[in-house]
Amino acid sequence: MKSAAVKHSREGDHAITYELRFTRCGKKGCDREHGPYWYAYWTAGGRVRTVYVGKKFRTVASFKPELLEKEWPPC
């Protein structure tokens, strides 16, 4: 997995790192890396959270603000 770009952002109480990376699809016989795709990473509840953002960059708060709630994911 290769990283193509990294952006840092502050959204509410969270410092979020956005990474543009190439990934493997996992299909049998496919050795290509696909993408690049944006992923977001932040820490909440003592754990690192990750979410797929997509081919085009957008902030987590713009499409899934509930992910940034302190109680997410519910127990």
N, CA, C and O atoms as a printed pandas DataFrame, in Angstrom:
     atom_number atom_name residue_name chain_id  residue_number  x_coord  y_coord  z_coord
0              1         N          MET        A               1    0.845   -1.163    0.000
1              2        CA          MET        A               1    0.000    0.000    0.000
2              3         C          MET        A               1    0.895    1.232    0.000
3              4         O          MET        A               1    1.703    1.424    0.909
4              5         N          LYS        A               2    0.749    2.048   -1.005
5              6        CA          LYS        A               2    1.538    3.269   -1.126
6              7         C          LYS        A               2    0.693    4.479   -0.775
7              8         O          LYS        A               2   -0.487    4.551   -1.118
8              9         N          SER        A               3    1.310    5.424   -0.088
9             10        CA          SER        A               3    0.636    6.670    0.240
10            11         C          SER        A               3    1.022    7.717   -0.793
11            12         O          SER        A               3    2.197    7.863   -1.129
12            13         N          ALA        A               4    0.025    8.449   -1.300
13            14        CA          ALA        A               4    0.291    9.443   -2.329
14            15         C          ALA        A               4    0.293   10.860   -1.769
15            16         O          ALA        A               4    1.004   11.721   -2.288
16            17         N          ALA        A               5   -0.492   11.122   -0.716
17            18        CA          ALA        A               5   -0.579   12.460   -0.134
18            19         C          ALA        A               5   -1.178   12.366    1.259
19            20         O          ALA        A               5   -1.901   11.422    1.578
20            21         N          VAL        A               6   -0.869   13.348    2.074
21            22        CA          VAL        A               6   -1.417   13.406    3.433
22            23         C          VAL        A               6   -1.862   14.835    3.718
23            24         O          VAL        A               6   -1.157   15.788    3.386
24            25         N          LYS        A               7   -3.035   14.982    4.334
25            26        CA          LYS        A               7   -3.539   16.284    4.774
26            27         C          LYS        A               7   -3.920   16.160    6.240
27            28         O          LYS        A               7   -4.355   15.098    6.685
28            29         N          HIS        A               8   -3.758   17.239    6.987
29            30        CA          HIS        A               8   -4.147   17.260    8.394
30            31         C          HIS        A               8   -5.243   18.297    8.577
31            32         O          HIS        A               8   -5.229   19.352    7.944
32            33         N          SER        A               9   -6.195   17.983    9.455
33            34        CA          SER        A               9   -7.334   18.867    9.666
34            35         C          SER        A               9   -7.755   18.807   11.128
35            36         O          SER        A               9   -7.465   17.837   11.827
36            37         N          ARG        A              10   -8.427   19.829   11.576
37            38        CA          ARG        A              10   -9.013   19.846   12.924
38            39         C          ARG        A              10  -10.517   20.027   12.741
39            40         O          ARG        A              10  -10.968   21.041   12.210
40            41         N          GLU        A              11  -11.292   19.030   13.188
41            42        CA          GLU        A              11  -12.744   19.066   13.063
42            43         C          GLU        A              11  -13.344   18.833   14.438
43            44         O          GLU        A              11  -13.307   17.717   14.955
44            45         N          GLY        A              12  -13.887   19.863   15.019
45            46        CA          GLY        A              12  -14.435   19.762   16.369
46            47         C          GLY        A              12  -13.328   19.434   17.356
47            48         O          GLY        A              12  -12.328   20.147   17.438
48            49         N          ASP        A              13  -13.507   18.360   18.100
49            50        CA          ASP        A              13  -12.519   17.930   19.093
50            51         C          ASP        A              13  -11.469   16.996   18.512
51            52         O          ASP        A              13  -10.613   16.513   19.253
52            53         N          HIS        A              14  -11.507   16.731   17.239
53            54        CA          HIS        A              14  -10.642   15.711   16.644
54            55         C          HIS        A              14   -9.603   16.293   15.689
55            56         O          HIS        A              14   -9.900   17.160   14.868
56            57         N          ALA        A              15   -8.391   15.796   15.822
57            58        CA          ALA        A              15   -7.346   16.060   14.830
58            59         C          ALA        A              15   -7.425   14.896   13.854
59            60         O          ALA        A              15   -7.238   13.743   14.241
60            61         N          ILE        A              16   -7.700   15.194   12.602
61            62        CA          ILE        A              16   -7.911   14.148   11.608
62            63         C          ILE        A              16   -6.798   14.198   10.572
63            64         O          ILE        A              16   -6.419   15.264   10.087
64            65         N          THR        A              17   -6.285   13.014   10.245
65            66        CA          THR        A              17   -5.300   12.881    9.184
66            67         C          THR        A              17   -5.981   12.229    7.999
67            68         O          THR        A              17   -6.598   11.172    8.132
68            69         N          TYR        A              18   -5.870   12.854    6.846
69            70        CA          TYR        A              18   -6.415   12.305    5.604
70            71         C          TYR        A              18   -5.251   11.789    4.778
71            72         O          TYR        A              18   -4.248   12.479    4.600
72            73         N          GLU        A              19   -5.393   10.566    4.275
73            74        CA          GLU        A              19   -4.316    9.960    3.495
74            75         C          GLU        A              19   -4.867    9.496    2.152
75            76         O          GLU        A              19   -5.882    8.802    2.094
76            77         N          LEU        A              20   -4.203    9.877    1.092
77            78        CA          LEU        A              20   -4.527    9.425   -0.257
78            79         C          LEU        A              20   -3.619    8.241   -0.528
79            80         O          LEU        A              20   -2.399    8.388   -0.591
80            81         N          ARG        A              21   -4.218    7.058   -0.691
81            82        CA          ARG        A              21   -3.376    5.870   -0.837
82            83         C          ARG        A              21   -3.909    4.913   -1.891
83            84         O          ARG        A              21   -5.083    4.939   -2.259
84            85         N          PHE        A              22   -3.012    4.079   -2.355
85            86        CA          PHE        A              22   -3.344    3.017   -3.296
86            87         C          PHE        A              22   -3.597    1.750   -2.485
87            88         O          PHE        A              22   -2.909    1.501   -1.496
88            89         N          THR        A              23   -4.583    0.946   -2.896
89            90        CA          THR        A              23   -4.901   -0.284   -2.174
90            91         C          THR        A              23   -5.049   -1.442   -3.148
91            92         O          THR        A              23   -5.249   -1.251   -4.347
92            93         N          ARG        A              24   -4.946   -2.621   -2.613
93            94        CA          ARG        A              24   -5.168   -3.837   -3.411
94            95         C          ARG        A              24   -6.615   -4.275   -3.212
95            96         O          ARG        A              24   -7.159   -4.142   -2.116
96            97         N          CYS        A              25   -7.241   -4.799   -4.272
97            98        CA          CYS        A              25   -8.657   -5.164   -4.199
98            99         C          CYS        A              25   -8.877   -6.505   -3.500
99           100         O          CYS        A              25   -9.953   -6.737   -2.949
100          101         N          GLY        A              26   -7.893   -7.378   -3.510
101          102        CA          GLY        A              26   -8.019   -8.673   -2.845
102          103         C          GLY        A              26   -8.570   -9.780   -3.735
103          104         O          GLY        A              26   -8.714  -10.920   -3.293
104          105         N          LYS        A              27   -8.880   -9.448   -4.988
105          106        CA          LYS        A              27   -9.377  -10.479   -5.892
106          107         C          LYS        A              27   -8.252  -11.443   -6.242
107          108         O          LYS        A              27   -7.096  -11.044   -6.384
108          109         N          LYS        A              28   -8.603  -12.704   -6.377
109          110        CA          LYS        A              28   -7.629  -13.730   -6.727
110          111         C          LYS        A              28   -7.008  -13.408   -8.087
111          112         O          LYS        A              28   -7.719  -13.165   -9.063
112          113         N          GLY        A              29   -5.694  -13.410   -8.140
113          114        CA          GLY        A              29   -4.992  -13.164   -9.389
114          115         C          GLY        A              29   -4.770  -11.696   -9.723
115          116         O          GLY        A              29   -4.120  -11.393  -10.723
116          117         N          CYS        A              30   -5.288  -10.777   -8.917
117          118        CA          CYS        A              30   -5.101   -9.352   -9.188
118          119         C          CYS        A              30   -3.948   -8.838   -8.346
119          120         O          CYS        A              30   -4.021   -8.823   -7.117
120          121         N          ASP        A              31   -2.894   -8.422   -9.006
121          122        CA          ASP        A              31   -1.726   -7.890   -8.309
122          123         C          ASP        A              31   -1.620   -6.378   -8.431
123          124         O          ASP        A              31   -0.647   -5.785   -7.966
124          125         N          ARG        A              32   -2.614   -5.746   -9.056
125          126        CA          ARG        A              32   -2.596   -4.290   -9.241
126          127         C          ARG        A              32   -2.938   -3.558   -7.958
127          128         O          ARG        A              32   -3.645   -4.075   -7.093
128          129         N          GLU        A              33   -2.427   -2.358   -7.856
129          130        CA          GLU        A              33   -2.881   -1.452   -6.806
130          131         C          GLU        A              33   -3.876   -0.494   -7.446
131          132         O          GLU        A              33   -3.605    0.072   -8.505
132          133         N          HIS        A              34   -5.022   -0.312   -6.807
133          134        CA          HIS        A              34   -6.088    0.525   -7.335
134          135         C          HIS        A              34   -6.129    1.850   -6.582
135          136         O          HIS        A              34   -5.613    1.961   -5.470
136          137         N          GLY        A              35   -6.737    2.832   -7.191
137          138        CA          GLY        A              35   -6.861    4.117   -6.508
138          139         C          GLY        A              35   -6.182    5.213   -7.303
139          140         O          GLY        A              35   -6.031    5.109   -8.520
140          141         N          PRO        A              36   -5.786    6.230   -6.633
141          142        CA          PRO        A              36   -5.717    6.389   -5.177
142          143         C          PRO        A              36   -7.075    6.735   -4.574
143          144         O          PRO        A              36   -7.933    7.319   -5.237
144          145         N          TYR        A              37   -7.258    6.363   -3.295
145          146        CA          TYR        A              37   -8.471    6.632   -2.545
146          147         C          TYR        A              37   -8.119    7.380   -1.263
147          148         O          TYR        A              37   -7.051    7.167   -0.690
148          149         N          TRP        A              38   -9.016    8.255   -0.816
149          150        CA          TRP        A              38   -8.815    9.001    0.431
150          151         C          TRP        A              38   -9.362    8.203    1.607
151          152         O          TRP        A              38  -10.447    7.627    1.531
152          153         N          TYR        A              39   -8.595    8.176    2.698
153          154        CA          TYR        A              39   -9.002    7.586    3.967
154          155         C          TYR        A              39   -8.757    8.619    5.059
155          156         O          TYR        A              39   -7.839    9.433    4.957
156          157         N          ALA        A              40   -9.584    8.584    6.107
157          158        CA          ALA        A              40   -9.420    9.503    7.238
158          159         C          ALA        A              40   -9.118    8.691    8.491
159          160         O          ALA        A              40   -9.670    7.606    8.679
160          161         N          TYR        A              41   -8.238    9.217    9.353
161          162        CA          TYR        A              41   -7.845    8.578   10.607
162          163         C          TYR        A              41   -7.929    9.589   11.737
163          164         O          TYR        A              41   -7.511   10.734   11.569
164          165         N          TRP        A              42   -8.466    9.184   12.895
165          166        CA          TRP        A              42   -8.470   10.017   14.093
166          167         C          TRP        A              42   -8.572    9.103   15.301
167          168         O          TRP        A              42   -8.881    7.919   15.164
168          169         N          THR        A              43   -8.317    9.644   16.476
169          170        CA          THR        A              43   -8.388    8.873   17.708
170          171         C          THR        A              43   -9.632    9.277   18.484
171          172         O          THR        A              43   -9.886   10.465   18.683
172          173         N          ALA        A              44  -10.405    8.294   18.920
173          174        CA          ALA        A              44  -11.599    8.532   19.735
174          175         C          ALA        A              44  -11.766    7.354   20.682
175          176         O          ALA        A              44  -11.672    6.197   20.272
176          177         N          GLY        A              45  -12.009    7.652   21.937
177          178        CA          GLY        A              45  -12.193    6.576   22.915
178          179         C          GLY        A              45  -10.962    5.720   23.087
179          180         O          GLY        A              45  -11.070    4.537   23.410
180          181         N          GLY        A              46   -9.775    6.306   22.873
181          182        CA          GLY        A              46   -8.530    5.561   23.020
182          183         C          GLY        A              46   -8.204    4.635   21.863
183          184         O          GLY        A              46   -7.252    3.859   21.941
184          185         N          ARG        A              47   -8.987    4.707   20.778
185          186        CA          ARG        A              47   -8.750    3.840   19.619
186          187         C          ARG        A              47   -8.627    4.677   18.357
187          188         O          ARG        A              47   -9.211    5.755   18.255
188          189         N          VAL        A              48   -7.873    4.180   17.413
189          190        CA          VAL        A              48   -7.749    4.858   16.123
190          191         C          VAL        A              48   -8.940    4.449   15.259
191          192         O          VAL        A              48   -9.206    3.262   15.068
192          193         N          ARG        A              49   -9.643    5.437   14.746
193          194        CA          ARG        A              49  -10.797    5.209   13.867
194          195         C          ARG        A              49  -10.376    5.483   12.430
195          196         O          ARG        A              49   -9.558    6.365   12.169
196          197         N          THR        A              50  -10.937    4.728   11.513
197          198        CA          THR        A              50  -10.634    4.883   10.092
198          199         C          THR        A              50  -11.934    4.875    9.314
199          200         O          THR        A              50  -12.853    4.121    9.634
200          201         N          VAL        A              51  -12.012    5.712    8.293
201          202        CA          VAL        A              51  -13.174    5.692    7.413
202          203         C          VAL        A              51  -12.710    5.955    5.983
203          204         O          VAL        A              51  -11.833    6.783    5.736
204          205         N          TYR        A              52  -13.324    5.227    5.050
205          206        CA          TYR        A              52  -13.076    5.435    3.627
206          207         C          TYR        A              52  -13.789    6.706    3.218
207          208         O          TYR        A              52  -14.982    6.856    3.482
208          209         N          VAL        A              53  -13.083    7.626    2.579
209          210        CA          VAL        A              53  -13.661    8.903    2.156
210          211         C          VAL        A              53  -14.095    8.848    0.695
211          212         O          VAL        A              53  -15.164    9.354    0.353
212          213         N          GLY        A              54  -13.289    8.247   -0.168
213          214        CA          GLY        A              54  -13.646    8.114   -1.581
214          215         C          GLY        A              54  -12.540    8.582   -2.500
215          216         O          GLY        A              54  -11.435    8.891   -2.053
216          217         N          LYS        A              55  -12.841    8.631   -3.779
217          218        CA          LYS        A              55  -11.848    9.064   -4.768
218          219         C          LYS        A              55  -11.624   10.561   -4.704
219          220         O          LYS        A              55  -10.516   11.037   -4.954
220          221         N          LYS        A              56  -12.673   11.312   -4.368
221          222        CA          LYS        A              56  -12.551   12.773   -4.262
222          223         C          LYS        A              56  -12.438   13.157   -2.792
223          224         O          LYS        A              56  -13.104   12.573   -1.938
224          225         N          PHE        A              57  -11.589   14.145   -2.501
225          226        CA          PHE        A              57  -11.397   14.572   -1.126
226          227         C          PHE        A              57  -12.616   15.310   -0.599
227          228         O          PHE        A              57  -13.181   16.158   -1.290
228          229         N          ARG        A              58  -13.022   14.987    0.626
229          230        CA          ARG        A              58  -14.040   15.728    1.370
230          231         C          ARG        A              58  -13.794   15.445    2.843
231          232         O          ARG        A              58  -13.238   14.404    3.192
232          233         N          THR        A              59  -14.194   16.343    3.689
233          234        CA          THR        A              59  -13.957   16.158    5.115
234          235         C          THR        A              59  -14.989   15.188    5.692
235          236         O          THR        A              59  -16.097   15.067    5.171
236          237         N          VAL        A              60  -14.619   14.509    6.760
237          238        CA          VAL        A              60  -15.534   13.584    7.416
238          239         C          VAL        A              60  -16.776   14.330    7.898
239          240         O          VAL        A              60  -17.893   13.825    7.778
240          241         N          ALA        A              61  -16.583   15.521    8.439
241          242        CA          ALA        A              61  -17.711   16.307    8.939
242          243         C          ALA        A              61  -18.703   16.665    7.837
243          244         O          ALA        A              61  -19.876   16.905    8.123
244          245         N          SER        A              62  -18.260   16.706    6.595
245          246        CA          SER        A              62  -19.153   17.080    5.495
246          247         C          SER        A              62  -20.049   15.929    5.029
247          248         O          SER        A              62  -21.102   16.182    4.443
248          249         N          PHE        A              63  -19.658   14.666    5.273
249          250        CA          PHE        A              63  -20.497   13.573    4.799
250          251         C          PHE        A              63  -20.903   12.580    5.877
251          252         O          PHE        A              63  -21.860   11.833    5.670
252          253         N          LYS        A              64  -20.226   12.535    7.013
253          254        CA          LYS        A              64  -20.590   11.632    8.111
254          255         C          LYS        A              64  -20.280   12.277    9.451
255          256         O          LYS        A              64  -19.423   11.767   10.173
256          257         N          PRO        A              65  -20.924   13.357    9.814
257          258        CA          PRO        A              65  -20.596   14.034   11.074
258          259         C          PRO        A              65  -20.816   13.169   12.302
259          260         O          PRO        A              65  -20.172   13.381   13.330
260          261         N          GLU        A              66  -21.723   12.188   12.212
261          262        CA          GLU        A              66  -21.979   11.318   13.366
262          263         C          GLU        A              66  -20.756   10.477   13.741
263          264         O          GLU        A              66  -20.653   10.014   14.877
264          265         N          LEU        A              67  -19.845   10.278   12.813
265          266        CA          LEU        A              67  -18.631    9.513   13.110
266          267         C          LEU        A              67  -17.735   10.240   14.102
267          268         O          LEU        A              67  -16.925    9.609   14.781
268          269         N          LEU        A              68  -17.870   11.548   14.192
269          270        CA          LEU        A              68  -17.015   12.337   15.069
270          271         C          LEU        A              68  -17.591   12.504   16.466
271          272         O          LEU        A              68  -16.976   13.150   17.315
272          273         N          GLU        A              69  -18.774   11.925   16.720
273          274        CA          GLU        A              69  -19.360   12.006   18.048
274          275         C          GLU        A              69  -18.528   11.176   19.017
275          276         O          GLU        A              69  -18.002   10.127   18.646
276          277         N          LYS        A              70  -18.411   11.630   20.222
277          278        CA          LYS        A              70  -17.574   10.963   21.221
278          279         C          LYS        A              70  -18.037    9.552   21.539
279          280         O          LYS        A              70  -17.216    8.703   21.887
280          281         N          GLU        A              71  -19.342    9.277   21.428
281          282        CA          GLU        A              71  -19.874    7.976   21.794
282          283         C          GLU        A              71  -19.784    6.954   20.659
283          284         O          GLU        A              71  -20.136    5.790   20.850
284          285         N          TRP        A              72  -19.319    7.375   19.489
285          286        CA          TRP        A              72  -19.293    6.452   18.349
286          287         C          TRP        A              72  -18.100    5.527   18.433
287          288         O          TRP        A              72  -17.033    6.006   18.816
288          289         N          PRO        A              73  -18.178    4.262   18.116
289          290        CA          PRO        A              73  -19.423    3.539   17.845
290          291         C          PRO        A              73  -20.120    3.166   19.142
291          292         O          PRO        A              73  -19.459    2.990   20.165
292          293         N          PRO        A              74  -21.425    3.045   19.123
293          294        CA          PRO        A              74  -22.138    2.704   20.355
294          295         C          PRO        A              74  -21.766    1.296   20.801
295          296         O          PRO        A              74  -21.518    0.416   19.976
296          297         N          CYS        A              75  -21.731    1.098   22.092
297          298        CA          CYS        A              75  -21.352   -0.205   22.660
298          299         C          CYS        A              75  -22.500   -1.186   22.593
299          300         O          CYS        A              75  -22.360   -2.330   23.025
